[in-house]
Amino acid sequence: MAAIQFRLLKQDGAARLGSLTTPHGLIETPIFMPVGTQATVKAMTPEELDAIGARIILANTYHLYIRPGHELIRRLGGLHRFMHWDRPILTDSGGFQVFSLNELRKITEEGVRFQSHLDGSYHTIRPEDAVAIQEALGSDIAMCFDECTPYPATHDYARRSMELTTRWARRCKDAHSRGDQALFGIVQGGMYRDLRERSAAELVEIGFDGYAVGGLSVGEEKEHMYGVMEWTAPLLPADQPRYVMGIGTPEDLVEAVWRGFDMFDCVMPTRNARNGMLFTSFGRLNIKGAAYAEDQGPVDPACGCYVCRNYSRAYLRHLYRSGEILASRLNTYHNLAYYLDLMAQIRAAIAEGKFDSFRREFHGRRETQ
């Protein structure tokens, strides 16, 4: 029996309403996954995440391998017990983080040799190692090890990178042995349609529990990002989950759902919160602005989260300018609550067959600000 089961409940255009059953619970899709890089979603407790509707979070294989070590986490009962989170977890393979090391890493057929960003020590991660680390962590969904194609890249470089990712995907599939853990393949190919189509076909032929689109939100223009999603979604199996990695803004999420994707993650709501940038139903709000010094209103009058019910813009601005830890906590709480509520609204719109009008109204509110 498969580690996960995906049910497509309804389709509204290309937008999909589904349910994903995992060893640690059921997830309604489309879904946004808060990023808990080092076994914590920064500034949030697991109880707070549960309260605002988080049903799956993401943790990072590279960072947990470097510190505290996957074997230590295995000895302590696995990642769920280690971080006190009993709902589903997806672990990325570490490919993007290694890609980000630039001069500190070298990519070969065997794998990637790199220097730790912490102490400069040398390490090698092969596809088999990435799988073994994720099996030790015990996530519900593991990702294949891939090379994240940089942008811009020539067609030749993107082709060679995609071919390497496919060969690594086969090795990941062969190495994966944990029956209670799903394994997703990752479509690469840069901004080139023929390469994306070939990558998707080859991964589907290998056969995975779900499929992701990687190599986006790496500096490309929106039209390229949306184009890749449009080309790729129809090539992926309709009865399995589709995941766009590393996006993005609320606008990106709406557009990705409209193109037929189900799962998303991004550090944007948490990272931007710590920098004073708040997401609202009418666009972004920079809480550092002097205009909010005496503003007694909530961050977003349309938001019913704990922060918007209890704290003013003036107070949040004061906390941020004073360097108080509570600023990061409250800003993060609101941003994640907004993202998760947006996904709930998207699911409701698809269920009612009204996603097209929801999308138009969503963008219209931003354009009038």
Backbone torsions as a table, in degrees:
resi	resn	phi	psi	omega
1	MET	NA	139.3	-178.9
2	ALA	-66.0	150.6	-179.2
3	ALA	-67.6	-29.6	177.8
4	ILE	-130.0	157.9	176.1
5	GLN	-133.2	125.2	179.5
6	PHE	-108.9	132.9	176.2
7	ARG	-120.5	125.9	174.8
8	LEU	-88.4	111.2	-172.3
9	LEU	-89.6	-35.8	-178.0
10	LYS	-161.2	151.0	175.6
11	GLN	-127.6	134.8	177.9
12	ASP	-126.8	97.5	-165.7
13	GLY	66.9	-130.4	175.4
14	ALA	-87.9	-17.7	-178.1
15	ALA	-65.2	140.1	-172.0
16	ARG	-123.8	135.0	170.8
17	LEU	-107.0	126.9	-176.7
18	GLY	-147.0	177.4	172.9
19	SER	-134.3	140.2	-177.7
20	LEU	-124.3	113.4	179.9
21	THR	-94.6	127.1	-178.7
22	THR	-125.1	170.3	177.4
23	PRO	-59.0	-22.0	-179.1
24	HIS	-113.5	23.9	172.8
25	GLY	127.1	173.1	-176.1
26	LEU	-95.2	140.7	178.4
27	ILE	-121.1	129.9	172.2
28	GLU	-87.3	134.8	179.9
29	THR	-117.2	151.9	6.7
30	PRO	-67.7	148.7	-175.2
31	ILE	-139.0	144.3	171.1
32	PHE	-104.7	136.9	-178.1
33	MET	-109.0	110.5	173.3
34	PRO	-58.7	145.0	-175.5
35	VAL	-93.3	119.2	176.9
36	GLY	-113.8	68.2	-169.7
37	THR	-44.6	-54.4	-173.2
38	GLN	-108.3	45.7	-179.0
39	ALA	65.9	29.0	172.0
40	THR	-158.6	135.0	168.9
41	VAL	-81.4	112.5	-169.4
42	LYS	-50.4	128.7	174.7
43	ALA	77.8	3.6	-177.9
44	MET	-122.7	139.7	170.9
45	THR	-86.1	157.5	175.6
46	PRO	-56.9	-36.2	179.6
47	GLU	-64.7	-38.6	178.0
48	GLU	-67.3	-40.2	177.0
49	LEU	-60.0	-43.8	179.0
50	ASP	-62.8	-40.3	-176.8
51	ALA	-64.5	-32.4	-178.2
52	ILE	-93.5	4.5	172.2
53	GLY	99.5	13.4	175.7
54	ALA	-69.5	127.8	-178.3
55	ARG	-117.5	-8.4	174.0
56	ILE	-157.8	141.3	177.0
57	ILE	-126.3	164.7	-179.4
58	LEU	-110.7	138.9	172.8
59	ALA	-125.5	159.5	-170.0
60	ASN	-107.6	121.1	-177.2
61	THR	-62.5	-45.8	-177.9
62	TYR	-58.7	-51.9	-175.5
63	HIS	-65.1	-38.7	-179.2
64	LEU	-74.9	-27.3	172.7
65	TYR	-66.8	-43.1	-179.9
66	ILE	-69.8	-40.6	-178.2
67	ARG	-159.1	122.8	10.0
68	PRO	-91.3	-2.0	-177.7
69	GLY	110.0	133.6	-176.3
70	HIS	-67.6	-31.8	179.8
71	GLU	-69.3	-36.3	175.5
72	LEU	-62.6	-43.6	179.8
73	ILE	-64.2	-38.9	176.2
74	ARG	-60.4	-45.5	-178.8
75	ARG	-62.7	-29.7	-178.6
76	LEU	-89.8	11.5	171.8
77	GLY	103.9	6.6	178.6
78	GLY	96.3	168.1	-172.0
79	LEU	-65.7	-37.5	-179.6
80	HIS	-60.0	-48.5	-179.6
81	ARG	-68.9	-39.8	-177.8
82	PHE	-58.0	-41.8	-175.8
83	MET	-104.0	5.1	176.7
84	HIS	60.0	49.5	177.4
85	TRP	-132.2	114.4	-173.4
86	ASP	-103.2	12.0	173.8
87	ARG	-99.4	178.6	-176.3
88	PRO	-61.8	151.4	174.9
89	ILE	-132.0	136.6	169.5
90	LEU	-110.2	132.2	174.0
91	THR	-108.8	129.5	172.0
92	ASP	-79.6	164.1	-168.9
93	SER	-81.0	-13.2	-174.6
94	GLY	94.9	-4.6	-178.0
95	GLY	-59.7	-44.0	-177.9
96	PHE	-66.1	-40.2	-179.1
97	GLN	-66.3	-41.3	177.4
98	VAL	-65.0	-40.8	175.8
99	PHE	-56.5	-38.1	-176.6
100	SER	-71.9	-14.4	-178.3
101	LEU	-73.6	-15.5	176.6
102	ASN	51.0	-106.8	-173.9
103	GLU	-66.2	-14.5	-176.8
104	LEU	-88.1	4.5	-177.3
105	ARG	-139.0	157.4	177.6
106	LYS	-134.6	125.8	-177.3
107	ILE	-98.4	128.9	175.1
108	THR	-131.3	176.3	177.1
109	GLU	-58.7	-36.0	-176.1
110	GLU	-69.8	-37.4	-176.4
111	GLY	166.3	-148.7	-179.2
112	VAL	-125.5	128.0	172.5
113	ARG	-102.9	131.3	-174.1
114	PHE	-149.0	165.2	174.1
115	GLN	-101.7	136.6	176.6
116	SER	-60.2	137.3	176.3
117	HIS	-72.5	-10.8	-178.6
118	LEU	-88.2	-51.4	-172.7
119	ASP	-130.4	4.0	178.1
120	GLY	78.6	3.4	179.7
121	SER	-68.4	151.5	-176.7
122	TYR	-91.5	140.8	178.9
123	HIS	-142.0	155.5	172.1
124	THR	-127.4	129.0	173.1
125	ILE	-117.5	120.4	173.2
126	ARG	-98.6	166.9	175.6
127	PRO	-53.6	-41.0	179.6
128	GLU	-62.9	-36.8	179.1
129	ASP	-67.9	-42.0	179.9
130	ALA	-60.0	-40.1	177.4
131	VAL	-67.1	-45.4	-178.8
132	ALA	-61.8	-39.9	178.7
133	ILE	-62.9	-44.8	-178.3
134	GLN	-69.5	-33.1	175.4
135	GLU	-66.6	-37.1	177.2
136	ALA	-65.9	-38.5	178.7
137	LEU	-67.6	-34.0	176.0
138	GLY	82.0	30.0	178.0
139	SER	-67.4	159.2	177.5
140	ASP	-74.0	-34.9	-179.7
141	ILE	-129.5	125.0	176.3
142	ALA	-109.1	155.8	-179.6
143	MET	-114.4	145.2	174.2
144	CYS	-65.1	150.3	174.8
145	PHE	-75.8	130.1	-176.3
146	ASP	-139.4	163.3	168.8
147	GLU	-96.9	121.6	177.8
148	CYS	-79.7	108.8	-177.3
149	THR	-65.1	127.6	-178.9
150	PRO	-71.5	166.0	173.7
151	TYR	-126.9	131.3	-2.1
152	PRO	-79.9	161.6	175.8
153	ALA	-144.6	145.2	176.0
154	THR	-69.4	161.4	178.0
155	HIS	-59.9	-39.3	-178.8
156	ASP	-65.1	-44.5	179.0
157	TYR	-64.4	-44.9	-178.7
158	ALA	-62.2	-36.9	178.5
159	ARG	-65.0	-48.3	-179.5
160	ARG	-63.6	-38.3	177.8
161	SER	-64.8	-43.6	178.9
162	MET	-64.5	-41.5	179.4
163	GLU	-64.0	-38.5	176.2
164	LEU	-64.1	-43.2	178.0
165	THR	-59.3	-39.6	178.9
166	THR	-65.9	-43.5	179.0
167	ARG	-64.2	-40.4	176.8
168	TRP	-64.5	-36.5	179.5
169	ALA	-61.7	-41.0	177.4
170	ARG	-62.0	-42.2	179.1
171	ARG	-65.7	-37.5	176.7
172	CYS	-63.5	-44.5	-179.9
173	LYS	-61.3	-43.2	-180.0
174	ASP	-65.7	-33.9	-176.4
175	ALA	-81.9	-22.3	-172.6
176	HIS	-74.8	125.6	-175.1
177	SER	-130.9	-5.4	-174.7
178	ARG	-82.5	114.3	-174.4
179	GLY	-70.6	-21.3	-179.1
180	ASP	-98.6	22.8	-179.9
181	GLN	-136.8	127.6	176.8
182	ALA	-80.5	157.6	177.0
183	LEU	-130.6	125.3	-180.0
184	PHE	-104.3	141.0	169.9
185	GLY	-89.0	158.1	-175.9
186	ILE	-123.4	119.0	177.9
187	VAL	-76.7	127.6	175.4
188	GLN	-123.9	-172.0	-179.3
189	GLY	132.2	12.2	178.5
190	GLY	61.7	-143.9	-178.2
191	MET	-98.9	20.5	-174.5
192	TYR	-103.0	121.2	-174.9
193	ARG	-61.1	-44.1	-177.8
194	ASP	-62.6	-35.6	179.6
195	LEU	-73.1	-40.3	176.7
196	ARG	-61.5	-42.0	-179.9
197	GLU	-65.1	-42.2	179.1
198	ARG	-66.5	-43.2	179.2
199	SER	-59.3	-47.3	-179.3
200	ALA	-60.7	-45.1	-178.4
201	ALA	-62.3	-42.4	-178.0
202	GLU	-68.6	-37.5	178.7
203	LEU	-69.4	-40.6	178.3
204	VAL	-62.9	-36.3	177.5
205	GLU	-64.6	-39.1	176.5
206	ILE	-64.4	-45.9	175.6
207	GLY	95.1	110.7	177.8
208	PHE	-130.8	171.7	-179.1
209	ASP	-78.6	-16.9	178.1
210	GLY	-169.9	171.7	-174.3
211	TYR	-136.3	137.8	179.6
212	ALA	-117.0	156.2	170.8
213	VAL	-109.4	117.6	179.4
214	GLY	-107.8	178.3	175.2
215	GLY	75.1	20.4	174.9
216	LEU	-110.2	167.2	-177.3
217	SER	57.5	42.2	179.0
218	VAL	-117.6	22.7	177.1
219	GLY	114.9	-3.1	-178.4
220	GLU	-76.6	160.1	175.9
221	GLU	-70.0	155.8	-178.2
222	LYS	-57.7	-38.9	-177.2
223	GLU	-61.6	-34.6	176.6
224	HIS	-69.7	-44.3	179.2
225	MET	-58.0	-50.1	-177.1
226	TYR	-68.1	-33.5	177.1
227	GLY	-62.7	-44.8	178.8
228	VAL	-60.4	-42.6	178.9
229	MET	-63.6	-42.1	-180.0
230	GLU	-62.9	-42.4	179.5
231	TRP	-65.5	-40.1	-165.2
232	THR	-84.2	-40.5	-173.7
233	ALA	-53.0	-45.8	-178.0
234	PRO	-66.0	-15.8	-178.5
235	LEU	-86.2	-10.9	-176.3
236	LEU	-97.0	148.3	-176.0
237	PRO	-57.5	134.0	-177.7
238	ALA	-69.7	-22.9	-175.3
239	ASP	-98.1	17.9	177.5
240	GLN	-133.5	154.9	-177.6
241	PRO	-68.5	145.6	179.0
242	ARG	-120.0	129.7	-169.2
243	TYR	-128.0	125.6	171.7
244	VAL	-100.8	120.0	-172.9
245	MET	-86.0	134.1	166.8
246	GLY	79.8	12.6	173.0
247	ILE	-112.5	148.7	-4.3
248	GLY	172.2	-138.1	178.7
249	THR	-76.7	163.1	174.6
250	PRO	-55.3	-38.4	178.4
251	GLU	-61.9	-40.4	178.4
252	ASP	-61.8	-40.8	-178.6
253	LEU	-63.6	-46.2	179.3
254	VAL	-60.7	-43.4	-178.6
255	GLU	-68.5	-36.1	179.1
256	ALA	-69.0	-40.3	176.0
257	VAL	-61.7	-43.0	-179.4
258	TRP	-60.4	-26.3	179.6
259	ARG	-94.8	2.4	170.2
260	GLY	104.5	22.8	179.8
261	PHE	-106.4	158.4	-168.6
262	ASP	-117.7	-26.6	-170.6
263	MET	-134.5	142.2	-175.6
264	PHE	-147.5	152.3	172.2
265	ASP	-146.1	154.0	174.6
266	CYS	-171.1	147.5	175.8
267	VAL	-80.6	-6.5	-171.7
268	MET	-54.7	-48.8	-178.1
269	PRO	-63.7	-33.8	-179.2
270	THR	-82.8	-45.1	-179.4
271	ARG	-65.4	-46.0	179.9
272	ASN	-63.4	-34.1	178.0
273	ALA	-59.6	-42.5	-178.5
274	ARG	-70.0	-15.4	176.7
275	ASN	-103.2	12.2	174.4
276	GLY	83.7	12.9	179.4
277	MET	-102.0	120.1	-176.6
278	LEU	-112.7	142.6	178.4
279	PHE	-98.3	137.4	-178.4
280	THR	-137.3	173.1	179.3
281	SER	-67.5	-15.1	-179.2
282	PHE	-112.6	10.1	179.1
283	GLY	124.9	-161.6	-177.7
284	ARG	-91.3	148.7	179.5
285	LEU	-131.0	121.4	178.2
286	ASN	-91.4	101.9	-172.0
287	ILE	-67.2	-11.5	179.1
288	LYS	-73.6	-15.8	-172.4
289	GLY	-63.1	141.3	179.6
290	ALA	-61.5	-23.8	-178.5
291	ALA	-62.3	-18.4	-176.6
292	TYR	-100.0	5.9	-174.8
293	ALA	-57.6	-35.0	-179.1
294	GLU	-124.6	22.8	-177.8
295	ASP	-83.6	112.9	-177.5
296	GLN	-87.2	-1.6	-178.7
297	GLY	-77.7	165.5	176.4
298	PRO	-74.2	165.3	176.4
299	VAL	-53.7	-47.9	-177.7
300	ASP	-139.1	111.0	-179.2
301	PRO	-59.4	-22.0	-179.3
302	ALA	-88.6	-1.8	-176.8
303	CYS	-100.8	134.2	-179.9
304	GLY	-103.7	19.0	-176.9
305	CYS	-70.8	167.1	-178.5
306	TYR	-54.7	-41.1	-177.6
307	VAL	-67.5	-46.9	-178.6
308	CYS	-69.1	-24.5	177.1
309	ARG	-78.3	-21.9	-167.9
310	ASN	-124.7	-16.2	-173.0
311	TYR	-130.2	145.5	-179.7
312	SER	-91.8	161.8	173.2
313	ARG	-59.8	-37.8	-180.0
314	ALA	-60.9	-42.9	-179.0
315	TYR	-68.4	-41.8	179.5
316	LEU	-64.4	-37.7	176.5
317	ARG	-63.5	-43.2	178.6
318	HIS	-59.6	-46.1	-179.7
319	LEU	-60.1	-44.3	-177.7
320	TYR	-65.1	-47.0	-177.3
321	ARG	-68.1	-21.8	178.9
322	SER	-89.4	-3.4	179.6
323	GLY	70.6	25.6	-178.3
324	GLU	-77.1	140.8	177.9
325	ILE	-59.1	-33.9	-178.3
326	LEU	-61.1	-27.0	177.3
327	ALA	-59.8	-47.8	178.8
328	SER	-63.0	-40.0	-178.8
329	ARG	-64.2	-51.5	-175.9
330	LEU	-70.2	-39.9	179.0
331	ASN	-63.1	-41.9	179.6
332	THR	-66.2	-43.0	178.6
333	TYR	-55.8	-49.5	-178.5
334	HIS	-63.3	-48.4	-176.3
335	ASN	-59.9	-44.6	179.6
336	LEU	-68.3	-38.7	176.6
337	ALA	-60.3	-40.6	178.9
338	TYR	-63.9	-47.8	-178.9
339	TYR	-60.3	-45.4	-176.9
340	LEU	-69.8	-34.8	175.9
341	ASP	-68.7	-37.5	176.1
342	LEU	-58.0	-44.2	179.4
343	MET	-64.5	-36.3	176.7
344	ALA	-64.3	-40.1	176.8
345	GLN	-64.6	-39.3	177.9
346	ILE	-61.8	-46.1	179.6
347	ARG	-61.0	-42.2	179.9
348	ALA	-64.1	-40.0	179.9
349	ALA	-64.9	-40.8	177.7
350	ILE	-64.6	-43.7	-179.7
351	ALA	-58.6	-34.1	-179.0
352	GLU	-89.2	-1.6	-178.5
353	GLY	71.1	28.5	-174.6
354	LYS	-123.8	27.1	-174.4
355	PHE	-69.4	-34.6	178.4
356	ASP	-58.1	-47.2	-180.0
357	SER	-69.2	-35.3	175.7
358	PHE	-60.0	-45.4	-179.4
359	ARG	-60.9	-45.1	-179.9
360	ARG	-62.9	-44.0	-179.6
361	GLU	-66.8	-37.9	178.8
362	PHE	-59.4	-51.1	-179.5
363	HIS	-68.6	-34.4	-179.6
364	GLY	-62.7	-37.4	179.2
365	ARG	-63.9	-34.9	-180.0
366	ARG	-75.3	-36.6	-177.5
367	GLU	-69.3	-24.3	-177.6
368	THR	-88.8	-5.1	-179.1
369	GLN	-82.0	NA	NA
